[in-house]
Amino acid sequence: MSELVDHLAELTGFRDRDVLDVTLAGAFRDLLHPRSVAIYRMVGDGDNQRWLTRARLGENDVVATADPVWVDLDSLPKLRDHPARCEALNGETVVSCNGNDGLSVFPLATDREVVGVLEMHTDGVLGTEAQRMVCSILRVYRNFQGLLDYSERDTLTGLLNRKTFDESFLKVSSTIHPRSGTGDARRTVGPGSLYWLGMIDIDHFKTVNDSYGHLIGDEVLLLLSRLMRSSFRFHDRLYRFGGEEFVVLMRCESETDARRAFERLRVNA
């Protein structure tokens, strides 16, 4: 029991979601000693939904593996390629497969929706008590994710908020190392390492509020937030900066790619 409490205390001590998922996988590895444990998130839209590996640990692994945050969506396995995961995701229920390589899949949910699965391979079928313990820990995980969402996301649009932008910007800035030299030479960085920041503002938004009321103004903000989600990639960071101002933080190979992404939003709007 003390080991379980220790892991729960460690799990709720982080605010970085990447670290949180790795800690969750590590807790199950230490408590249940499976052959492997992994956390997969559903990303993409429509027929192009994929599985993103957030954390994976084998029984002898010292460090968890994961897909890069900026991974190419088309390189990830498709949702339908893993039917057990899909069953757990869509049915919001635990899926167990008998056999020498026991497979147990648990849905991962937030307060809004099911977003992924926890997948565990064991030497045999995972017992009832073990399954109950996993589900209990996942409830704690869900509640803690809800607290993070409350502190990190804008209440109206569900986009990331200004405070989260400040933290993300500092984190990204710390990973950029300017080259030595002066002028253009210092601003030159290699392909694949470029971050781009764009600001979006709604023209005449005050007129909308004054003419039609704040409820209609809120609907305009919600519409733009939905357009942003559909126009940018799953790993682009979308923020409501304040009022009618929005910010996008993305990683692209070139200025042309970044401009193309913002042009896509402009056309959709």
C-alpha positions as CSV (number, residue, x, y, z in Angstrom):
1,M,0.0,0.0,0.0
2,S,2.8,2.4,0.9
3,E,4.4,1.9,-2.6
4,L,1.1,2.7,-4.2
5,V,0.7,5.9,-2.2
6,D,4.3,6.9,-3.1
7,H,3.6,6.5,-6.8
8,L,0.3,8.6,-6.5
9,A,2.2,11.3,-4.7
10,E,4.9,11.3,-7.4
11,L,2.3,11.3,-10.2
12,T,0.5,14.3,-8.8
13,G,3.7,16.2,-8.3
14,F,4.3,17.1,-11.9
15,R,2.6,19.7,-14.2
16,D,4.5,18.8,-17.3
17,R,2.2,16.4,-19.2
18,D,5.1,14.6,-20.9
19,V,6.7,13.8,-17.6
20,L,3.2,12.9,-16.2
21,D,2.7,10.2,-18.8
22,V,6.2,8.7,-18.3
23,T,5.6,8.7,-14.5
24,L,2.2,6.9,-15.0
25,A,3.8,4.2,-17.1
26,G,6.7,3.8,-14.7
27,A,4.2,3.5,-11.8
28,F,2.4,0.6,-13.4
29,R,5.7,-1.1,-14.4
30,D,6.9,-1.0,-10.8
31,L,3.6,-2.1,-9.3
32,L,2.5,-4.9,-11.7
33,H,5.8,-5.9,-13.4
34,P,4.4,-6.4,-16.9
35,R,6.4,-7.3,-19.9
36,S,5.6,-3.8,-21.3
37,V,3.3,-0.9,-20.5
38,A,2.6,2.0,-22.9
39,I,0.4,5.1,-23.2
40,Y,-1.0,5.9,-26.6
41,R,-3.0,9.0,-27.5
42,M,-5.4,9.4,-30.4
43,V,-4.3,12.2,-32.8
44,G,-5.6,13.4,-36.2
45,D,-9.1,13.9,-37.5
46,G,-11.6,11.8,-39.4
47,D,-10.2,9.0,-41.5
48,N,-6.7,10.0,-40.7
49,Q,-6.7,9.3,-37.0
50,R,-3.4,7.8,-35.6
51,W,-1.8,6.4,-32.5
52,L,0.9,8.7,-30.9
53,T,3.1,6.9,-28.3
54,R,3.4,9.1,-25.3
55,A,5.4,6.7,-23.2
56,R,6.5,3.1,-23.4
57,L,8.5,0.9,-21.0
58,G,9.6,-2.7,-21.3
59,E,10.4,-4.7,-18.2
60,N,14.1,-4.0,-18.5
61,D,14.0,-0.5,-19.9
62,V,15.6,2.2,-17.8
63,V,14.3,5.1,-19.9
64,A,10.8,5.3,-21.5
65,T,10.5,5.8,-25.3
66,A,8.0,8.1,-27.0
67,D,7.2,9.6,-30.3
68,P,8.6,13.2,-30.8
69,V,6.1,15.9,-30.2
70,W,6.6,17.2,-33.8
71,V,6.3,13.8,-35.5
72,D,4.9,13.6,-39.0
73,L,1.3,12.4,-38.6
74,D,1.5,10.0,-41.6
75,S,4.4,8.1,-40.1
76,L,2.2,7.0,-37.1
77,P,0.2,3.7,-37.0
78,K,-3.5,4.1,-38.0
79,L,-6.2,3.7,-35.4
80,R,-7.8,0.7,-37.2
81,D,-4.5,-1.2,-37.2
82,H,-5.0,-1.9,-33.4
83,P,-8.5,-3.2,-32.9
84,A,-8.1,-3.9,-29.2
85,R,-7.2,-0.3,-28.6
86,C,-10.1,0.9,-30.7
87,E,-12.5,-1.3,-28.7
88,A,-11.3,0.2,-25.4
89,L,-11.4,3.7,-26.9
90,N,-14.9,3.5,-28.4
91,G,-16.5,1.3,-25.8
92,E,-14.8,3.2,-22.9
93,T,-14.2,-0.2,-21.3
94,V,-11.3,-2.5,-20.3
95,V,-10.4,-4.9,-23.0
96,S,-8.5,-8.1,-22.1
97,C,-7.1,-10.8,-24.5
98,N,-6.2,-14.2,-23.2
99,G,-3.0,-16.0,-24.2
100,N,0.6,-16.4,-23.2
101,D,1.1,-12.7,-24.0
102,G,-1.8,-11.3,-21.9
103,L,-3.0,-8.0,-23.3
104,S,-5.0,-5.5,-21.3
105,V,-6.1,-2.2,-22.7
106,F,-7.6,0.6,-20.5
107,P,-9.3,3.8,-21.8
108,L,-7.7,7.1,-20.9
109,A,-10.2,9.9,-20.5
110,T,-10.4,13.5,-19.6
111,D,-13.4,15.4,-18.3
112,R,-14.4,16.0,-21.9
113,E,-13.7,12.8,-23.8
114,V,-11.7,9.6,-24.2
115,V,-8.3,10.6,-25.6
116,G,-6.2,7.4,-25.6
117,V,-5.4,4.1,-24.0
118,L,-3.1,2.4,-21.5
119,E,-1.8,-0.9,-23.0
120,M,-0.2,-3.6,-20.8
121,H,1.3,-6.9,-21.8
122,T,1.6,-9.4,-19.0
123,D,2.6,-13.1,-18.6
124,G,-1.0,-14.0,-18.2
125,V,-4.5,-12.5,-17.8
126,L,-4.4,-9.5,-15.5
127,G,-6.4,-10.4,-12.3
128,T,-9.5,-8.6,-11.1
129,E,-7.7,-6.9,-8.2
130,A,-4.9,-5.7,-10.5
131,Q,-7.5,-4.3,-13.0
132,R,-9.3,-2.6,-10.2
133,M,-6.1,-0.9,-9.0
134,V,-5.2,0.2,-12.5
135,C,-8.7,1.8,-12.9
136,S,-8.4,3.5,-9.6
137,I,-5.0,5.0,-10.5
138,L,-6.4,6.1,-13.9
139,R,-9.3,7.9,-12.1
140,V,-6.7,9.9,-10.1
141,Y,-4.8,10.6,-13.3
142,R,-8.0,11.8,-14.9
143,N,-8.9,14.1,-12.0
144,F,-5.4,15.5,-12.1
145,Q,-5.5,16.1,-15.8
146,G,-8.8,18.0,-15.2
147,L,-7.0,20.3,-12.7
148,L,-4.2,20.9,-15.3
149,D,-6.8,21.7,-17.9
150,Y,-8.5,24.1,-15.6
151,S,-5.3,26.0,-14.9
152,E,-3.8,25.8,-18.5
153,R,-6.8,26.3,-20.8
154,D,-9.1,29.2,-21.6
155,T,-12.6,28.5,-20.1
156,L,-14.5,29.7,-23.2
157,T,-12.6,28.2,-26.1
158,G,-10.7,25.4,-24.6
159,L,-7.5,26.6,-26.2
160,L,-4.4,27.1,-24.1
161,N,-4.3,30.3,-22.1
162,R,-1.9,33.2,-21.7
163,K,-0.1,31.8,-18.7
164,T,0.6,28.5,-20.5
165,F,1.9,30.5,-23.5
166,D,4.5,32.3,-21.3
167,E,5.7,28.9,-19.9
168,S,5.8,27.3,-23.4
169,F,7.6,30.2,-24.9
170,L,10.3,30.1,-22.2
171,K,10.7,26.4,-22.6
172,V,11.1,26.7,-26.4
173,S,13.5,29.6,-26.1
174,S,15.7,27.5,-23.9
175,T,16.1,24.9,-26.6
176,I,17.3,27.4,-29.3
177,H,21.0,27.9,-29.5
178,P,22.0,30.8,-31.8
179,R,25.1,30.2,-33.9
180,S,28.2,32.3,-33.3
181,G,28.7,35.3,-35.6
182,T,26.8,38.4,-36.3
183,G,23.9,39.6,-38.5
184,D,22.3,37.0,-40.8
185,A,24.8,34.3,-39.8
186,R,23.5,34.3,-36.2
187,R,19.9,34.1,-37.4
188,T,20.6,31.1,-39.6
189,V,19.5,27.7,-38.1
190,G,19.3,24.3,-39.6
191,P,16.2,22.7,-41.2
192,G,13.7,21.1,-38.8
193,S,14.8,23.3,-35.9
194,L,12.7,26.4,-36.7
195,Y,9.9,27.6,-34.5
196,W,7.4,30.1,-35.8
197,L,5.1,32.4,-33.8
198,G,2.0,34.0,-35.3
199,M,-0.7,36.3,-33.9
200,I,-4.3,36.3,-35.0
201,D,-6.7,39.1,-34.3
202,I,-10.4,39.4,-35.2
203,D,-11.1,42.6,-37.0
204,H,-14.0,44.8,-35.8
205,F,-14.7,42.5,-32.8
206,K,-15.7,45.4,-30.6
207,T,-18.3,46.4,-33.1
208,V,-19.7,42.9,-33.0
209,N,-20.0,43.0,-29.2
210,D,-21.5,46.5,-29.2
211,S,-24.0,45.7,-31.9
212,Y,-25.1,42.2,-31.1
213,G,-24.0,41.6,-27.5
214,H,-21.4,39.5,-25.8
215,L,-23.2,36.2,-26.4
216,I,-22.7,36.6,-30.1
217,G,-19.2,37.8,-29.5
218,D,-18.5,34.6,-27.6
219,E,-19.9,32.6,-30.5
220,V,-17.5,34.3,-32.8
221,L,-14.6,33.4,-30.5
222,L,-15.7,29.8,-30.4
223,L,-16.1,29.6,-34.2
224,L,-12.5,30.9,-34.7
225,S,-11.1,28.5,-32.1
226,R,-12.8,25.6,-34.0
227,L,-11.4,26.9,-37.3
228,M,-7.9,27.0,-35.7
229,R,-8.1,23.4,-34.6
230,S,-9.1,22.2,-38.0
231,S,-6.6,24.4,-39.9
232,F,-3.4,23.7,-37.9
233,R,-1.7,20.4,-37.1
234,F,-2.4,18.3,-34.0
235,H,1.0,19.3,-32.4
236,D,0.8,23.0,-33.1
237,R,0.2,25.0,-29.9
238,L,-2.9,27.2,-30.1
239,Y,-3.5,29.9,-27.5
240,R,-6.1,32.5,-26.7
241,F,-3.9,35.3,-25.7
242,G,-6.7,37.6,-24.4
243,G,-9.9,39.1,-25.7
244,E,-10.0,38.6,-29.5
245,E,-6.3,37.9,-29.8
246,F,-4.9,34.4,-30.5
247,V,-1.4,33.0,-30.8
248,V,0.0,30.0,-32.7
249,L,3.4,28.4,-31.8
250,M,4.5,25.9,-34.5
251,R,7.6,24.1,-35.8
252,C,8.1,24.2,-39.5
253,E,10.9,23.5,-42.0
254,S,10.7,27.0,-43.6
255,E,9.0,30.3,-43.6
256,T,7.0,29.1,-46.7
257,D,5.5,26.2,-44.7
258,A,4.6,28.5,-41.8
259,R,3.0,31.0,-44.2
260,R,1.1,28.2,-45.9
261,A,-0.4,27.1,-42.6
262,F,-1.7,30.6,-41.7
263,E,-3.0,31.1,-45.2
264,R,-5.0,27.9,-44.8
265,L,-6.6,29.4,-41.7
266,R,-7.3,32.7,-43.6
267,V,-9.0,30.8,-46.4
268,N,-11.1,28.7,-44.0
269,A,-12.2,31.8,-42.1
